[in-house]
Amino acid sequence: FDIQKGIIKPFFPVEGATNKMNHPSVRGIVYEGRYVIIGQTNRGIWLYEPATGLYKRPLFQPGPAGESIKRQLENDFIDQVYTLHNGHHIVAARDGCYLLNGKNYMVTAVEFSGNHENVNFCYQDNKKRVWIGTGKGLHCLDSNLVPLFSVKEGIQSPTRCLYQLHADEYILGAEGLYLLNLADGKPTLKKLTPYFDNIA
């Protein structure tokens, strides 16, 4: 969208294309300065470079492990692409959670206890903790993506979003709206209102 000229340029997918976007549904999108990172719902990630008008795929580690992650991601249902403070990106998807390196654009798997629970979102707070919401709860990782703890009890899953109110206080959206508090070093949950329960 060229705001100065008021012109919108569409980018339509081409079914079966191997050199550009090939699926009409996009659920995750981020611009990181060089590429627009496009997360299609079940055809993987594209890196679009506005300066050249060219698309490319991210990289994967050589060998069977990298090939396995590539196959999984390119058939996965992506929900979100989220940029971390260090410039790397989390790709939240149905069958896994992936890290897209912001320097070399290589994809690796993020390993934690909820990475196969239908990952819905990622959020990084001002203490650089990484929060990952899934169909079965909420998981907290440190800035190096090492798991710290999970919150499952008392949440009507799936979890959908998180917002930091204060240093150790968050609003969590799931099937309902919750207040999450870490002030005592361990997570406690309190339902804010029953108004949002069971709203489709």
C-alpha positions, 0 to 999 in steps of 0.5 A: 500500500503506497500511502503517498500515492494511494495505490494498493498493489495486490500479490496474488498466489499462483497454485503450484508455483515453486518460485512465488507465493502458491496458496491464497491463505496467509495467517502470518506476516512480518516485515523485518527490513529486507524481507516480508516473511509470509506464512501461508496456512499450509504451504510453508514460508516465503521470503519476499524481497520488495527491492527485487520483487523476488521470492525465496524459501528459507533454508533448512539444515542439510541431512534427514533432520532438516528435510524432515522439518522442511516437509513438516513446515511446508504442510503445516497450518501456520497461525503466526509469525512473530519477531523476537527482540533478537531479530529471530522469528517464531513461526507458530503452527498446528503441528509444531513451533519453528525458529526462523533465524533472522540472519541466515534465514534457516529454520529449526524446530523449537523444542518444548513440551507443548510444541505438538499441542497446536501452537497458536501464538508467541509473545515476548515480554519486557523481560525477554521471556518467550510465551507460547500459547497452544491448544492445551495451555501456555508455555514460558521459555527464556530468551534462549528458548529454554523451557521455564514452566507451563500453565495449564491448570485453570485455563479453558484452552485453547490459549489465543493471545497474551498482553503484558500489563506490568512487570509480572502481570498479564492478560491471557485470552483463551476460552475466557479472559484471565489475569496471569500473575508471576509476582510470587515467582510462580504463575497464578491465574484468575478469571477476569470476567465470565462475559467472554466464556464460550464465545465462538 
